[in-house]
Amino acid sequence: MRVVLVSTYDLGRQPFGLASPAAWLRQAGIETAAVDLSRDTLSPDTIGAAGLVAFYLPMHTATRLALPMIDRVRAINPSATICAYGLYAPLNDTLLREHGVSVVLGPEAEAELVSLARLRSPESTERATAGPAPLARLNFIQPDRSGLPPLDRYARLVMPDGSRKIVGATDATRGCKHRCRHCPIVPVYDGQFRVVPVAVVLADVRAQVGQGAGHVTFGDPDFFNGPTHASRILGALHEEFPSLTYDVTIKVEHLLAHRSLLPLLARTGCLFVTSAVESVDDAVLGHLEKGHTRADFIEAARLCREAGLTLSPTFVAFTPWTTVDGYADLLDVVEALDLVGHVAPVQWGIRLLVTWQSRLLELADIARLVGAFDRKTLTFPWRHPDPRVDDLQRQVMGLAGTGVGRSRHDTFAAVRALAQPASAPPFDPPLARTEVPYLDEPWYC
């Protein structure tokens, strides 16, 4: 049987979620094609020849983009088995089946995809259409990236001097041991994570360096879920590729708990650390169960600066608990920490998503606030009790969307003008602005 793996969106990266199952399927002798619709178009000939079409759904945006593509695949090839796998597949099981998906798998799906491709008897189909099995513990192998668009067609790293690097991406771990209330990982992994062997990670990086990568993004939800494992990877990576740079995502809580490892990051080529700060309001952070406080964020920023690391905070700036004054306070804190240039413009307008099975629905005030599940946005819509907050969010997101070519400092100044009254002191950007490295494709969850 011919298998076609399809990705619609993966943060501007060459999809690990296609390359890993492709390796498993090809190792099993199964003809496999991988199609990244963020870079290529859907070929009717490719779909028409497939017995199994599997959509990779790692996030909210990818799932929304996949739904019309699933309909199109069903129209092109009515006899094909359509599967969905990845973090957002089990979260949207019912809706996916209504669009013609007959098999729904979770994020640890490689072995199940091989079984699905091999087993085509009626009995096997009946077994496969039940929902995703409990999280598997897989013996990971090196991803196979052949057939995917070359790395130079994906997001580039922009350096402070304006030069650009080709970027690769890999995962050292999957899942997360934390249970932040708003995180879509939690309903699926529920505090579990899986470790990818050092040799497999290095082999994947080695292959991408061979494709021209000068920088690697580690896609782990939290690179310090396994700090000893992370240290081993960084040591081996830097020894083999001393000029290679990388970036990671690490919780504020872990930046503090493992502060002794921050110099290792700086020494081995870490250009920036993304951290989901979300808010500087301790009450909001408590609702989200983030595991850190406003003071912790300030301390983490200090530690990163002292270690020579660029901290790139991300935010959920607009929540049902956000106030107009609280939003202005967020701007003040980021400015005081001299992090304005570290924040991607889109971060100023991010609105809390309440997705299916979200732990946010455990909160009585959220349950009262949300409307019926919206099958187009794949969220429970909500309105802020103070309409000024929703108006501000729309204006800020509009600024972010039209700010191509505008510096981060200029965007911040425009956001502040919207958020703060005329009596507030104007933003006075420093004369010597510190430019930081960043990826040139804004990403969305």
Steps between C-alpha positions, in 0.01 A plus 500: 500500500611856431485739795488878474587702810369858496591805709319831465704718737787448744627840612704561186709187559559193289255269680657254743151349520526386137866400504475273804205282386640500146812330636294235678281431198789482254698277734200266492516494120192718451507750214459841661471855373514808723321820400541832680212723393661804662750488216347283225157436348289188527543286190187310391725234345682443830174476694332285236773236528485479880339227706558692823518878544610610848474863612743627762322733744748637755316821585187709470585686178611180327168335586289787370696501175470121470119477507438629144796294378348186652178575312699540180685171550171321559365646173812405300534147639182371670652154552806618695517457875543843657682522831582790730783489752683742727417699809181657368356188338352338813388842624281535190405135449126550439541790259771321302282191457218717371739617227574142396794408722461136600813458716605745771839454667692700758845657478698180565363348181792358302451132585121525464538654154715206393240256634221690329681491167567127533164386627226547243262219595147592625594384848803727503299796376249449780778500757667804351192719500459492879693811620862552590665245725672599825829683445750255360864474602674484166853401408571813299700486178658771287237701310506470121470846344536388139224629275428804716573852370863602561581694814571818308126527425415529868537775760846655531683626803567874478816605682556845653730595211226416249655174381280193478547134584319193371313339789440136581276362773489190716352368825702375795186422702128477432219593736543687828505408867305813596123557490453871428126552486482663156749275321370263228772246584342423836181316391714260294825453693362580848839573653696237306789552263712278280877522451654467153841325524804725462626299202170548315496875567859537382436296186204722413702817558791357301274436202363855513846654529572302184206684342653835592357569846711742703248520782263249659175560686421243768123458480462348848217658702762537772865421435568465873231239567800268517795724595756219510391382155515858373853543634617184326352613170656845521841364588499251213351751256756768573788254483399385151374837369679776692375776267136385496255723686162403641197621693286329762176547693523489881246582773574787736476247782774289341724798427504561874522137611783420258679833503833319524445378142453845348875555446506165315233629263697817433827313459363247250340743256148572629394824330172545682266335747126523439299496821122503537473776759132555407432780751655718769182494709534243779124446509492412130805276538320324784194436284725355229701295753822606331722420795669841508431852622570852378807507726619170352483643148702802607756271663517276191563804281785601730652152498487475121659842460780410741559172315517678165175346372227678306163437664206516257180508706162407358169611645131426511441869537120490487307273734161529673693632802701765311421862580591812305729607784646150522587506130674835543690348791621217275644758262667683788664184633634393162640849441657514846674168434631633166328215317299702248722390213474138613122472453349410161225751410229233481552424869343830603163392362474129583159405643437200724366201308256273681516175306313173526596310818697800628559502875382862491146361489552375857480863614149614587551852368623365164213251478256786554673729252547282193246440227428182308793330329574669167568237234677750275742645752524173699462697823245598759455873427498749783442870547675705761268650765664836420448568127795741503733202541362322193519825301861546604587143402355546152689824450829355625470190282421723206821691564699177516348381174585819313841552655717325241814707467438688825757449773403330824562824688276696264228237532528520877465879488185464290357239738573721798324791334189282474523357848594793719320830553640819355621598846737204516868569420579412139723206420854627450695226324870484585733671256718189487248226432617147565409289200436132565485197271154387395322270255351686205164319492255598774336194652154427626384221732 
